[in-house]
Amino acid sequence: MEYRICGGGSGEKIAILLQQRGIHFALPCGGRHRCGKCRVQVVSGRVSPVTEAERRWLAPDDLAKGVRLACDCYLYGEGRIHLAAEDEEIGVENAGPAFSAGVGEAAMIIDLGTTTVVCRLVDRHSLVVLGEYSEFNCQRSFGADVISRISAALRGDAALLCDLQREQLRRILEQLRASCALPQNAIREAVLVANTAELHLLTGADTRGLAAMPFLPAERFGCRRLDILPNISCYLPPVIGAYLGADITAGLLAAGMDGRERRNLLFLDLGTNGEIVLQYGGHLLGCSAAAGPVFEGAGLYHGMAARPGAVYAVALIDGKLRCRTIGNQKAVGICGSGAISLLAALLRCGAVDASGRLLQTGHVLTSLLTQADGKPAIRLPDTDIVFTQADIRCLQTAKAAIAAAIDCLLAETGVCVDQLDGMIIAGSFGAALDVQDARCIGLLPRSQTAECCSLGNTALHGATLLLEEEARAEAQRLVSRCQVLELGGNSLFQKHFLSRMRFG
């Protein structure tokens, strides 16, 4: 899609111009020149000279075609910018039956995720789903992770982030209302779950407390708001801490983990942040570890979200890699679960050693070895998709952070791995994750006692429960029982993290 923008006589970064226009595009690293994913094509207009960062991330042929990094290229005056198809907004609508004349009220359930916004319309009384819509979070143009977005807010873009997010929700609301043939006044209430940072950005709350120790949110929520969606009372559930948000509160509610049971259960919501809560001996203890966007497919050389054409599973059969894609379509990229599955296959056949190094000899996949930007990589058979040494390091860091966080929770509570009764994996990523692959790379503990189950989008399910006042009271009680283990500056976490960087 092509956009006409103007940088003025003194020039402005293309990324900032697109952000100010509310145009959705990917800026995974928050504009720090670390990922090379914010590629745009300058169709016309005067721009700044090519930088060293752009030469590092962009091939000479691409530069010759006018491809630049939006985070590092200035536009002077008016110009036309083309966003490639993979950077455009992706929406998937699944409208249910038309609104019945016999039903007089509907409610909106919103899971405002860091990467994806999922909105669902339900019949207020029967909870039958009337329609559902999901699309990328518009704030991804300020970075794939909440730290980048908090930084943007602190630089002066807080009002812009708030306005963009509210406009996205209102647009989705109207789109769903129309697709389900709802009367204008049929939707009277909503429940919105999100992590603590997203709730602060959405409501305009001060984010400074989320940016530095001791990481204290300005608001705890558990309240109704009337200013987010027009003529709708919007309930925002309480948060547990600065990095354990209302989505985790709703998830624990959906999983039945209220802290009163004596079973040892591990709840994991693995996304851009890894939120983990351990129930033990009638208590709850939670923590959050920054995993980065790799589980969402971002940050990988050929990474993508989990949508049609994404490789989501890889198996090593008779010495050959076999790939499965979403929708059985032609492979166009690899999503988070596919990257974990592929890494597990490489470890099992000895193509990657315990240190995470991609080996050039001594395994059955040497014919697939190649290079990407002059660095070691392996190509998926019958595709142009490569998995690079940098991709392995990215996954290695993310899995080490999650595994170290689990180690710290267990150490703090005195629960050992084989005393775990179960592991509950939440979120759409968790639903696609192969538990054996996750254990192979060291992401999940190798417990002999814990049964693993995936509950899908527990945040959305819990938010639906929170339409009822009784569930809201239970959420407040749950939050009051959950303690937070802060990992920032925790020497034990650092020790476990370094240990967990190794495979095997």
VEXNUMI-215533 format. One record per atom (N, C-alpha, C): x, y, z. Coordinates in steps of 0.05 Angstrom, whole numbers, plus 5000, padded with zeros to 4 digits. Layout:
XYZ
...
END
This chain:
501749765000
500050005000
501850255000
500950454986
502550694983
501350934998
503151085011
502251315027
503751565019
502351795019
503652045014
504152185040
506652245047
507252385072
509152615067
509452785087
511153025083
512853065107
515453085102
517353115124
518153405130
517153585114
517853865118
520653915108
521354175107
523954255096
526354155111
526054125138
528254035155
528453735157
526453595146
526553305146
525553175172
524552935169
523552775192
523852485185
524352315205
524552035201
521851925190
522151745170
519751625158
518051485179
519351345198
517851195219
516051395235
517151625242
515651815258
513351925241
513751985216
511652085198
509351885196
510051625193
508051425191
506551395218
507951405240
506751395266
504751625270
505551865262
503752095266
501252075249
501451935227
499051895210
497351665219
498251515240
496751285249
496851045231
498951035214
499250815195
500650585209
499450345207
500450115221
502749985205
504949955218
507249815205
508949695227
510649515220
512249375241
514849525247
515349575272
517849695281
518849525305
519549275301
519949085323
521949175345
524149305337
526149375357
525749655368
523549775361
522950045371
524650265359
525750215335
527250425321
530150435329
531250225341
534050225350
535950105330
535050055305
536749955283
537849675289
536249505304
537349245312
536049015298
534049065281
532648835269
532348845238
532449085227
532149105198
529449035187
527349035204
524748955195
522949175185
523649425191
521849655184
522449755155
522549565136
523249635109
520949765094
521549985082
519550125065
520950185038
519250245018
520350324992
519750614987
521750774982
521351054976
520751074946
518251124939
517451144911
518251414899
517851624915
518751894906
519352064930
520952274926
521552454948
524552454954
525452664966
528352694973
528752585001
530752405003
531252275029
534252305036
534852245061
537652255071
539352035059
541952065059
543751855048
543451595063
544251385050
544151115063
546051105086
545150995109
546850985133
548250715135
550150695154
551550445158
549550225167
547650305184
545650105193
544049995170
543350165151
541850075128
543549895110
546049955107
547849785091
548149515104
548049505131
548349255145
545849075141
543449195140
541049045139
539849005111
540549185092
539349175066
541349095044
540448925026
542148845004
542449064984
544749074969
545149284949
542849304928
541749074920
539549074901
537149214913
536549164938
534249304951
534749604953
537149674961
537749964963
537450104936
538149964915
537950074888
534950114880
533149954892
530349984887
528950184905
530550314922
529350514939
528350404966
529150154973
528350044998
530150165020
528850255041
530250385064
529050285090
530450355112
529450295139
527950545149
525350505156
523750735164
524850865189
526350705206
527450815231
529950975227
531050975203
533751105199
533851275174
531651315161
531551475136
529851725139
530951955133
529452205135
528352285108
525852385109
524552485085
524452795086
525352925064
525253215063
523053305044
521153445054
518853525037
516953295033
515453305011
513353105005
514552854991
513452624997
514352384984
512252174985
512651954970
510751734969
512251484979
511051354998
512351125012
510550875008
511850655000
510350404996
511050215018
509050105031
509449895052
508949625039
510849445043
510649175031
508249025044
507248825030
504748685039
505048575067
507448475073
507748345099
507748545122
507948805116
507949005136
505249145139
503349075122
500749195123
499049055145
496949195153
495249085174
493848835164
493848635181
492548375175
490148345193
487848315182
485348285198
484048025190
482947885210
481447635204
478847655218
476647645203
474047675215
472547415214
471247355236
469647105237
466947175249
465147285233
462647375243
460747145248
459447145270
457546935277
454846995266
452746865276
450046905266
449147185271
447347275254
446347545257
444947585284
445047825294
443847885320
440947815321
440047655340
437347565341
435447775351
433147805339
431248005347
430347955376
430647705385
429747635412
431747695434
434147785426
436247845445
436648145445
436648265469
436648555470
439248685478
441348525485
443748645495
446148465488
448348595481
450848465475
453048585491
455248445493
457648545507
460148505489
462148665493
464548645478
466848545497
468248345488
470448235503
473048305487
474948425500
477348525486
479848415500
481548285484
484148205493
486148385479
487148595492
488948785480
491748685484
492648515466
495348395469
497448575458
499948535466
502148695456
502448675426
501948435415
502248385386
499548395372
497548275384
494948245370
492648335388
490748465376
488248545389
486048355380
484748225399
482548045393
480048155406
477948195390
475448295400
473148095394
471548045414
469347855411
466747975421
464647935405
461948025413
460447785423
459247805446
457647575457
454947675465
453047495464
450347545475
450747575505
449747795516
450247855544
449247635563
447047505556
445847315574
446647025569
446746945543
447446665537
450446625533
451946845529
454746845523
455446715496
453446665479
453946575452
455546775437
457646685423
459346865408
457846955382
457547225379
456247335356
458147395333
460547465341
462647535321
465247575334
467447555318
470147585329
471847705308
473747875316
475548005298
478248045311
480348005296
483048045307
484848185287
486648335297
488648465279
491048545296
493148625282
495548705296
495048955313
496248975336
496149205353
497449445338
495949665336
497049895321
499550015333
499949955359
502350065372
504949925364
504749715347
507149575339
508949765323
507949985313
509650175298
511350335317
511050285344
512850405364
514650205376
514549955367
516249735378
514549495383
515849255382
514449005386
514048945415
515449075433
515249015462
514349255477
513349215501
512249435517
514449625526
516849525530
519049705538
519449925517
519449855492
519750055470
517450255471
515050155476
512650335476
512650515501
513550405524
513850575547
515850795542
518050725529
520150925522
519051135504
517351055485
516151245467
514251435482
512751325501
510951495517
512551695534
514851605545
516451785561
517851995545
518251935519
519452135501
517352345492
514852315499
512852515491
510652415474
510552155468
508552045450
506251905465
505951955491
503851815506
501051875496
500452125490
497852195480
497252075453
499352065435
498951945409
498451645412
499951505429
499551215433
496751165444
495851325462
493151295474
491051335452
491251555436
489251615416
489151395394
491551295386
491651095365
490250835375
490750755400
489650515410
486650535413
485650755423
482750795426
481350805399
482650935380
481450945353
481250665341
483350505345
483250225335
480950075347
480650095373
478449945387
475750035377
475450295374
472850405365
472250315336
474250315320
473850225292
473049925291
474449755307
473749475308
470949435319
470249585340
467549565351
465449625330
465849835315
463849905294
463749695272
466049585265
466249375245
464749125253
465149045278
463748815289
460748855291
460049095301
457249165304
455749145278
457049255257
455749255230
455648965219
457748815222
457848545211
455848355224
455148415249
453248245264
450448365264
450048585248
447448715245
446348795273
448048915289
447148995316
446049285315
443949335330
442949615333
445149785346
445050045342
447050215353
447350195383
445150165397
445250165427
445249885439
445849675423
445649405433
448049335451
450349465446
452749405462
453049605484
452649515509
452649705531
455049675550
456349445549
458649405566
460849245553
463249275564
465549135553
467349065576
468948845572
471048775590
473648775574
475648915583
478148945568
480448855585
481848645576
484248545590
486748615574
488848675588
491448745575
493548725597
496048735588
498248755607
498249035620
499649065641
499549315657
500449555640
502549515624
503549735608
501449825587
500149635574
498149705554
495749845567
495049765591
492849905605
493650195611
496150235619
497050505625
497050675599
497950555577
498050705552
495250765542
493450575546
490650615537
489150825552
489650845578
488251025595
489651295600
492151315590
493651555594
494951575621
495051345636
496351345662
499351385660
500651495680
503451545680
505051285679
506851255659
508351005656
511151015668
511751235682
514551255692
515151035713
513150955729
513650745749
514150475737
513450435711
513850175698
516650165686
518050385685
520550395670
523050355687
522750365713
525050335731
524250215757
526250095771
525849975797
524650185816
522850115833
521949835840
519549745823
519049855799
517049775781
514249775794
513250015799
510650055811
508650175792
506450045786
504450165768
503150405781
502450605764
501050845774
498250775782
497050575769
494350485775
494250185777
492350085793
491949805796
489449705782
487749895773
485349845758
483349685774
481749505762
479549385776
477249585777
476749725754
474849945754
473449955727
471350115727
469850165702
470750435690
470950435664
471650685649
469550745628
468850995625
466751075606
467851215582
470451265582
471651435561
473151275539
473251015541
474750855522
473250785497
470750695500
468950635478
466450805481
465450915459
463151095461
460650955472
459551075493
456950995505
457050705516
459450615524
459850345534
461350365561
460350215581
461750195606
463849975603
466450055605
468649865600
469949795627
469949535633
471149445658
474049355653
475849465668
478749395667
479449235692
479948975690
480548815714
483048905729
483348825754
485648915769
488248775759
490448915762
493048795755
494448695780
496148505776
497648385799
500148555805
501448645784
503848805788
504548955762
506949075762
507749225739
507949065713
508748805716
508948635693
507448375695
505348385712
503348165714
500648305713
499548325689
497348495684
494548365687
492548515677
489848425678
489348175661
490948145640
490747905624
491547655640
493447675658
494247455675
492147405697
491047625708
488847595727
486547435715
485747515690
483547375676
484347085670
486947045662
487846775655
487846585679
488646685702
488646515726
485746445734
483946645730
481146595736
480046375718
480746395692
479746195672
480945915678
483445915688
484745655694
483945535721
482445685736
481645585762
483845595783
485845765778
488045785797
487546025816
486245975838
485646195856
487446205880
489446035882
491346035904
490445895929
487945785928
486945655952
487445355951
487845245927
488444965925
491344905934
491844655942
494544585951
496144445929
494944405906
496444285884
498544485873
500844375865
502944545853
502544565823
501644795815
501044845787
502645075776
503645055752
505245265739
503545375716
503045635716
501545765695
503445935679
503545885652
505346035635
503846155612
504246425609
503246565585
505646675571
506346535549
508846595535
508346765511
509247015512
508947195489
511447375489
510947625482
513247825482
514447835510
512747825530
513647785558
512747515566
514347375582
513447125593
512447165622
509847135625
508647165652
508146885664
509246835688
509146565700
508146595728
506246425736
505246425763
505346135773
506346105798
506445835811
504445835834
502645635833
500845585856
502145365872
502445405898
503745205915
502645235944
501945015956
501245015984
499145225992
497245285974
495245485981
496145775976
498245815961
499346085955
499746125925
500146375917
500846435889
503246615889
505146555872
507546715868
508046745838
508246995829
508547035800
511047205794
511847195769
514047365759
513747405729
515347585719
515247635690
518147655680
518547535657
521247535644
521047645616
522747825608
522647935581
523847735562
522147615545
522947415525
523547545498
522547785494
522647905467
520547805449
520347895425
518047825407
518447565392
520547415398
521147175381
518846975381
517446935404
515346745405
512946825388
512947085380
510847185362
511847175333
514247075329
515347065302
516947305294
516847515310
518347755304
521247725312
523047865297
525847855303
527347635290
525847445277
527147235262
527647325233
529647205220
530347295193
527947275174
526547045175
524147005160
521746955178
521747105201
519647065220
517047205211
514847095221
512147215215
510247135237
507947265238
505847185256
504646925248
503146795266
501946535260
499446575243
499946595217
497746625198
498246445174
496346405156
496746215133
499446245119
500746015115
503346015102
505646005122
505046045147
507246035167
507945745174
510445675175
511345415184
510945405214
509245225224
508745205253
509844955265
510644755249
511744515260
513844395241
515944285252
518044165236
518743895249
519143685233
519943425243
522243315226
523943165239
526143035226
525342745221
524842675196
523942405189
525842285168
526942065175
528841925157
531142115148
532042275167
534242455161
533542695145
530942745141
530142985126
528143145142
528243415138
526443595151
523743595136
521543565151
518843585140
517443815154
516343995139
515044235150
512044225146
510644335166
507744365164
507144665167
505344755150
504645035150
501645075157
501045305168
498345375174
496645395149
494445245149
492745245125
493845065103
495944915108
497244755087
497944915062
498645165066
499345335044
502345345039
503145455017
505945475011
507345635033
509645525042
511145655064
512245925056
511546125072
512446395066
514146515089
514146375112
515646465135
515446265157
516446335180
516346155203
515446305228
513546195242
512446325266
513846215291
513046305314
514546235339
514645935345
512345805343
512245515349
513845355328
513845455303
515445325282
518445355287
519245585297
522145625303
523045445325
521345415346
522045235368
522244945358
520244865342
520244595331
522644545313
523444745297
525744715280
528344695297
528544865317
530944855334
531144585348
528944475357
528944215370
529943995351
529044015325
529943815305
532943835300
533944085299
536844125295
538444025319
537444055343
538843955366
538843645366
536543525359
536343235359
538243105339
538743235317
540543105297
543343205299
543943365318
546743455322
547643685304
545743825291
546444045274
547044295291
546044305315
546644525334
547744395359
549944505369
551144395393
550044515419
551044435442
550044525467
550344815472
552344935458
552745225462
550945395444
549545255425
547745395407
549045455380
551345335375
552745395349
551745205327
551045325305
550245175281
552745045268
552844785269
555244635260
555244605229
557544605218
557844585189
558444305179
559044125198
559543845190
558443655212
558443395205
557843195225
554943145230
553143215212
550243165215
548943115188
546443035188
545142945163
543943185147
544243425157
542943655144
544943835131
547343745126
549443925115
548744025087
547043875072
546343965045
544544215046
543344275070
541544505073
542944745084
545544725090
547044945101
547345165080
547145415088
547445635070
548445875086
548246115074
548846355088
546746565084
546346735103
544546965101
546047215110
546347405092
547947645098
550747575107
551847355096
554547275102
554947125128
552647055141
552846905166
551546625163
552446425179
551346155176
548346135179
547145965163
544245925164
543645645153
541145565157
540245315145
537645365131
537345255107
534945305091
532945085095
530445155098
528344955099
527944835071
527644575069
527544445042
525244545026
525744575000
523744654980
522544934986
524045105000
523045375005
525445565003
524845825005
526946025006
527346125035
526145985054
526246065082
528845965094
530246145108
532646075122
532346125152
533745965167
533845985196
536746035203
537346265214
540146345217
541346305244
543946335245
545346315271
544246525290
543646765280
542446975296
539646895307
538146755291
535446655299
535746465323
537746285321
538246095343
538946245369
540646455366
541446605390
539046755402
537346845385
534946985393
533146805410
532646565399
531046365414
532446265439
535046245438
536646155460
536346345484
536446605478
536146815499
533346815511
531346785493
528546785503
527946545520
528846305511
528246065527
529846065553
532246185553
533746205578
532446385598
531146595589
529746785607
527346645620
525846505604
523446365614
524346145634
526245975625
527145755642
528345855669
529846075667
531046185692
528846295710
526846415699
524546515715
523146295730
522746065716
521545835729
523345725751
525945715745
527845625766
527645805791
527346065787
527246245810
524646205826
522446165813
519946115827
520145855843
521245655831
521545395846
523445425869
525645565865
527545605887
526345765910
524845965903
523646145923
521645995941
520245805928
518045665942
518845395954
521245295946
522145035955
520844805941
519444865919
518144655903
520144555882
520544295880
522344185860
520744105835
522144075813
520844025787
518943785789
519743565801
518043325802
515943335824
515643575836
513343615854
511143775841
511543845815
509543985800
507343785792
504843865797
502643695790
501643755761
502143995752
501244065725
502444325715
502444355689
503344605676
501044685657
500144935660
498045045644
499245245625
499045205599
500245385580
498045545567
498145805569
496045985560
496946115534
494946235520
495446395496
495446235471
495146375448
495146245422
497746115415
499946235425
502646105420
502745845435
501745835460
501745595475
500145375463
497945455450
496145255437
497645105414
499445245401
500845125378
503544995386
504345035411
506944945420
506944645425
508944505414
509344225419
510944205445
509844075465
511044065492
513743925491
513943705476
516443565474
518643725461
517943885441
519844065429
520744285449
518844385463
519444595483
521244485505
520844235513
522544115533
525344055521
525443985496
527943915482
529844155482
528744395477
530444635476
530944755504
529544655524
529844755551
527944975559
525845025543
523945235549
522145155572
521344905573
519644795594
521144595610
520644575636
522144375653
521344085646
523243905649
522843625644
521743485669
519343555676
518043435700
516943165693
517342975712
516242705708
513442685719
512542895733
509942875746
507843065734
508743285722
506943495714
505643425687
502943425687
501543405662
501243685650
501843695624
501643955610
498943975595
497744205597
495344245581
495344535571
494244565547
494044835535
491144915536
490645155546
487945255549
487245475529
489145525510
488545735490
488546005502
486846175492
486746455501
485246485527
486646425549
485446445575
484646735583
486146925572
485447205577
482647265567
482047175542
479447235530
477247085545
477846825552
475846675567
475346795594
477446865608
477146985634
475747255633
476247405612
474847665609
471847625605
471047405592
468247345589
466947285616
468447135633
467447075660
467047335676
468747535670
468747785685
466447965678
464647875661
462148025657
460448015682
460947815699
459347785723
460747905748
459148035765
460148165788
461547975807
460547725810
461747535827
464647465819
465047445792
467747385782
469547625787
468447865785
470148105790
471048115819
469348035837
470148025866
472247805870
471947575856
473947365858
476647455847
476547615825
479047715814
480447895833
479048055848
480248235868
481548065890
480147845899
481347675919
483747525909
483647435884
485947295872
488447475871
488047725863
490247915861
491447965889
489747985909
490748035936
492347805947
491947555936
493347325946
495947265930
496247395908
498647345891
500947525897
503147415905
505547565910
507247575884
508947775883
510647815859
513547785866
514947615850
517847585853
519147755832
520547965841
521848145822
524548025813
524848005786
527247875776
529348085768
528548335765
530548545758
532648575780
535148545773
537248565792
537548335811
536048115805
536147875821
538547705813
540447675831
542947525825
542347235819
540347115832
539746835827
538646805798
537047005789
536046995762
538347005742
540247175747
542547205729
544146935728
544446815751
545846555752
544446345736
541846325740
540246125725
540146185695
539946445689
539846525661
542346435646
544646475657
547146395644
547246095641
546345945661
546345655660
544445565639
542045695636
540045605618
540545685589
542645835584
543345905557
544345655542
545345455556
546245215543
543845025538
544144875517
542144665511
542944405523
540844235529
541443975539
541843965569
END
